[in-house]
Amino acid sequence: MGKQGHCGNKHHQHAGLFKAFAQITNMECLTPEEALSGDCGFMAANLYARSIFGEDALANLSIEKGSEGAADAPVTGHIRIRAKSQGMALSLGDKINLSQKVQK
C-alpha cells in the first residue's frame, strides 16, 4: 500500500505524514524521536496499538522522497501491519485507505 503527497522540506513532509498516520490509526510510536529527525530522503518508523479487546497490532511505516529531488516530487512508501487477528489488521488497513480517499 503506498501513499503520495506533496510538500517542501523533506523532514517536515515525512514528519507530517508520520503524524497523520499515527493519528488516523490511533497508534503510538515505538521509534525514538531522535531517529525520526534529520534531513534525508527517507524515514521508517514502528508503531503499536492495543484494541479495547486486548488485541495487539504493530505497524511499520517507511516513506521516501521521489528521486527527482525537486520540492514537489511525490513521497511514496509502504505500510506493513501485523496483528494476531486478521480483523484487527483489516480494520487498520480500512482506516488508512479511507483517509487516503478523503484527502484526494
Buried (B, 14 or more C-beta within 10 A) or exposed (E): EEBBBEBEEBBEBBBBBBEBBBEBBEBEBEBEEEEBEEEEBEBBBBBEBEBEEEBEBBBBBBBBBBEEEEEEBBBBBEBEBEBEEEEBBEBBBEBBEEBBEEEE
